[in-house]
Amino acid sequence: MVNVVSSPGAGKTELLGQVMERLRDRGVEVAAVVGDLATENDAERLGRSGALAKQILTGTMCHLEADMVEAAIADFDLASIDLLFIENVGNLVCPQSWDLGEDLRILLFPTTEGEDKPLKYPTLINTCDLVLFSKMDLAEAVGFDMELARRNCETSRPGIPMVETSARSGEGLDDFTSWIEARVRGKAAVAGATGG
C-alpha cells in the first residue's frame, strides 16, 4: 500500500493514472482510493487506467484516516490486488500525522511551487520514502532551480531518493514505475517465502 501525499494541484491523479496503466501492462494488479473534500472526479479519472478506483469524500477533513480507507476497500477482492495506491487529500500538513498502514509514503513536489517546500514542511518529507518532482515540463518556464530543490530535500531528509517526472511528457514515469514494481515484487517474494 502506497500513500501519495502533496499539496493540491501537484498532479497526483494524472501521474498515478499513467503509472497505474504502466504497472498493469507489467502484470501488477493495482487499485486506488482517492481522498477529496468533494466530487468523485479523481476516482473517475484513475478508473480510466482500467484499474479499480474508489473515491473517499472527506467533507471538511483535510486528510484520510485508516478507518476511512478500510471502509472504502471493504468490497475489494484484496487477494487479487498487488498494490493499492492511496491518493491522499491535497495538503502538506494534516496527512503527516496519520498512519494509514501504508508500506510506502511518496511526496509529490511540483516545480510550480518553489524550491523551499521541503524546508517549510520538514515533518512531511521526513515521513516519506521517495520524493517525486512533478510537472518537470514546466520547470524552465517557472524558473524552478532543480539543484536548489534537491539540496533542500537532502537538507530536510538526507539520502531521500528523488525522481524527476512529468505526466505530460512522460519523463521519469518508467523510472518511478520500475521503483514501485521492484518493491511490490520484493514484498511478494518475502511473503511467499514466509507463507504470508
N, C-alpha and C positions, 0 to 999 in steps of 0.2 A: 504494500500500500504506500502510495507516494502522495504527500501533501504538498500542493503547489501554492505558494504564497506570493503576493505582490501588492503594490498599490493598485487602485482602479485604473483601467485602461492601459495596463502594461503589455497586453497582448497574450494573456494566458490561454484564452479559448481558441484563438486561431492557431497558436503554436501547438497546443495539445491536440487539436483535431488532426493536424498534419502528422504529428508524431504517432498518434493512435493508428492512423492509416498505415504508416510505415511498420509499426510493430505487428499489426495484423498480417501484413504481407510477409513478415518473417516468422509467422506461426505463433505469435504471442497473443493469447486471448485477453483482451483488455476491456475494461468498463470504466465509467466515470460517474462521480456525483459532483454537482456544482452548487456552490452556495452563493446566493444573491438575496438582497433585501426584497426584490420583487421581480416579476417576469420569469418565464421559462425559456427565454431566448437562447441562453448559453447551452443548456442541455440539448435543445433542438439543433444547434449548430454542431455540437460534438457528436450527436447521433448521426449526422451526415457521413461520418467516418465509417459507418456500418457497425460500430460498437454500441453496446448498451450504455445509455446515459440517462441520469435522473437528476432533476432539479430539487434542491432544498431551498425553500423560501424562508428566510430568517426574520422577516418583518423589520423589527428595529435592531436586531442583534448584529454586531459588527464582526462576527466570527462564527465558525462552526464548532459544535461540541460533539464528543464521541457518541452520545445517545442519539443525536440527530442523524449522524452517518449510519449508525446501526439500524435505525428505523427506515432510512432510505434504501438500504440494501437488503432488507428483510426478505424480499421476494426474488432476489438474485440467486441464481444457481452458483454459489461461490466455488463449488468443486470444479466448475468449468472455466473459471476466470483465473488467469495467471497474474494479472496486475490490475489493481484498482487505483485510478487517479482520483484525488480529491482536489477539485479546484476551489480553494477557499475564497471567502468573501474578500474583495479587494480592500486591503487595509494593512498598513505596516506596523500597527501597534497591537491590536487585540489578539490576532492569531498566535503571537509568540508564546502566550501563556497557556495555550490549550493543546494538550497532547491528545491526538485523535487515534493513537495506537499505530501510527504510521511507521513504516520501516525507514523511510527517507523523507526529508523535507527539502524542497527546492525553492530558491528565491529567484524570481524574475526581476531583473533590474533593467528597465528600459533606458535607452540612450536619450530619450526625450526629457528625462527628469533631473539631469545634472549629476555630476560625479561624486557629490558628497553624501548621497543616501546611506552608504554603509557606515559613515561616521555619525550621521544623525540617528540611525536606527540600529545601534550595535547589538542590542539584545536579539533582534530577529536574525541577523546574519550569523550570530553565534549559535543559533539552534538549527542552522541549515547544513546540508551535506554537499550542496552544489549551488553555485551562482550561475544563472543563465542571463547573459546580457541579451536583451531582446531589442528588436527594431534597429538592428545594425544598418539597415538600408537608409536610415535617417540620420546616422551618426555625424556624417560630414555636414549635412545641411543645418543641423542644430549646434554644430561646433563642439561635439562631445569629445572630451580628451580621454581616450581609452587607457592610455598609460597611467594617468592620474586615477581613473576609476579602479583599475586593477590594484594600484598601490593602496588606495583607500580600503578596498576589500581585504587585502593582505594585512593591513594595519588592524582592522577590526577582527579578522579571523585568519591568523597565519596558516598557510597551507591549504586554504579552501580551494577546491577545484573550480575553474571558471571556463565557460564555453560561450563563444560569441554566436548569436543566432539572429536570423531574420525569417519570419514566416512568409514574407513577401518574396524574397529572393531564394529562399531555401538554405541560405548559409547556415552551417552548423547543425542543421536538423539531423543529418545522418550521424554526426558525432554524438549528439545527445541521445538519439535512438539507440546507438550501439552501447553507450554508457548505461542506459536503463536496462537494455536487454541483457547485458552481462550480469547485472545484479539480480534480475529475475531468474535467469538460468542458474546462477550461483546459489541462490536461496533454494531453488527447486532441487538442485543436486544435494544440498545439505539435508533437506527434508527427506529426500529419497533414501539417503544413506542412513538416516536415523529412524526411518519408518514413520516420520511425522507428516 
